[in-house]
Amino acid sequence: MGALNVFDVRVVSHVGGLLVAEILGGSGRIVARVHDRALGSRAVLVARPETIRITLPGFGDQDGEVLRSVLVDGRSEVRIQTDGIVLRVFEPGISGRAAGERVGLVLENCLVLDSENESTPT
């Protein structure tokens, strides 16, 4: 299946395909583009690194900071910290991203799965 960004979340809102969720067991929020999801429900959010788009700061759904960028198998693996979490993002070729660089992020085509612990209180 390959590399994935996987987070246990509680859905805060979902408007116009844009989901905002709180990360369970930690701090921070994540914003992703997904299909319908019930407000307040616990879920597992899955974002493939190659479907996360890096933009200029302020032009994505959320902003973050590049922690590192390395070339792996002909593509760049970029680690980006946003609101207390770290995302793994793939870009083709050498990205030229530098540690400390501010970027915008768009998490597209994310998958939201029912949590196995749906009945567990938050």
C-alpha positions as CSV (number, residue, x, y, z in Angstrom):
1,M,0.0,0.0,0.0
2,G,2.9,2.4,0.5
3,A,3.4,5.3,2.8
4,L,0.4,6.9,4.5
5,N,-0.3,9.7,7.0
6,V,-2.8,8.2,9.4
7,F,-4.5,10.0,12.3
8,D,-7.2,9.2,14.9
9,V,-9.4,12.2,14.9
10,R,-12.7,13.8,16.1
11,V,-14.5,15.6,13.3
12,V,-15.2,19.2,14.3
13,S,-16.8,20.4,11.1
14,H,-17.4,19.5,7.5
15,V,-18.5,22.2,5.1
16,G,-18.2,22.2,1.3
17,G,-15.9,19.2,1.2
18,L,-13.5,20.7,3.7
19,L,-13.1,18.7,6.9
20,V,-11.6,20.1,10.1
21,A,-10.7,17.5,12.8
22,E,-8.9,17.4,16.1
23,I,-6.1,14.9,16.5
24,L,-7.0,12.4,19.4
25,G,-4.3,11.6,21.9
26,G,-2.3,14.7,21.1
27,S,-2.6,18.3,20.1
28,G,-3.5,20.1,17.0
29,R,-6.0,20.2,14.2
30,I,-5.9,19.0,10.6
31,V,-7.8,20.3,7.6
32,A,-8.5,17.9,4.7
33,R,-10.7,17.6,1.6
34,V,-12.9,14.6,2.0
35,H,-16.5,13.3,1.4
36,D,-19.3,13.8,3.9
37,R,-18.7,12.9,7.5
38,A,-20.9,13.3,10.6
39,L,-20.1,16.2,12.9
40,G,-18.5,15.1,16.2
41,S,-17.8,11.6,15.1
42,R,-14.5,9.8,15.8
43,A,-12.7,8.5,12.8
44,V,-9.4,7.6,11.2
45,L,-8.2,10.2,8.6
46,V,-5.9,8.8,5.9
47,A,-3.8,11.1,3.6
48,R,-1.5,9.7,1.0
49,P,1.8,11.7,0.8
50,E,1.6,12.1,-3.0
51,T,-1.9,13.6,-2.8
52,I,-0.8,16.4,-0.4
53,R,-0.1,19.6,-2.4
54,I,2.4,22.2,-1.2
55,T,1.5,25.8,-1.9
56,L,2.7,29.2,-0.9
57,P,1.8,30.2,2.7
58,G,-1.7,31.4,3.0
59,F,-2.8,29.7,-0.3
60,G,-3.6,26.3,1.1
61,D,-6.1,25.0,3.6
62,Q,-3.6,25.3,6.4
63,D,0.0,26.5,6.8
64,G,3.1,24.6,8.1
65,E,6.8,24.6,8.3
66,V,9.3,22.3,6.5
67,L,11.3,20.2,8.9
68,R,13.4,18.5,6.3
69,S,13.5,17.4,2.7
70,V,15.4,14.4,1.3
71,L,15.6,12.8,-2.1
72,V,14.3,9.2,-2.0
73,D,13.9,7.0,-5.1
74,G,13.7,9.9,-7.5
75,R,11.2,12.0,-5.5
76,S,11.5,14.3,-2.5
77,E,10.1,13.3,0.8
78,V,9.2,16.5,2.7
79,R,8.3,16.5,6.4
80,I,6.1,19.4,7.3
81,Q,4.9,20.4,10.8
82,T,1.5,22.0,11.1
83,D,-0.5,22.7,14.2
84,G,1.4,20.2,16.3
85,I,1.5,17.3,13.9
86,V,4.0,16.2,11.2
87,L,2.9,15.3,7.7
88,R,4.9,13.3,5.2
89,V,4.6,14.7,1.7
90,F,6.0,13.5,-1.6
91,E,7.1,15.8,-4.5
92,P,8.5,14.7,-7.8
93,G,12.2,15.2,-8.3
94,I,14.3,17.5,-6.1
95,S,11.9,19.8,-4.3
96,G,14.4,22.5,-3.2
97,R,12.5,22.9,0.1
98,A,14.6,24.1,3.1
99,A,14.1,23.5,6.8
100,G,12.2,26.4,8.3
101,E,10.5,27.3,5.1
102,R,6.8,28.3,5.6
103,V,4.4,26.6,3.2
104,G,0.7,26.1,2.6
105,L,-0.9,22.6,2.4
106,V,-3.8,21.1,0.7
107,L,-4.7,17.5,1.7
108,E,-6.7,16.3,-1.3
109,N,-8.7,13.0,-1.8
110,C,-8.3,12.0,1.9
111,L,-10.1,9.0,3.2
112,V,-12.1,9.0,6.4
113,L,-12.7,5.6,8.0
114,D,-14.9,4.7,11.0
115,S,-12.9,4.4,14.1
116,E,-12.8,1.0,15.8
117,N,-13.3,2.9,19.1
118,E,-16.3,4.9,18.0
119,S,-18.1,4.3,21.3
120,T,-15.1,5.3,23.5
121,P,-15.7,8.8,25.0
122,T,-13.3,11.6,24.0
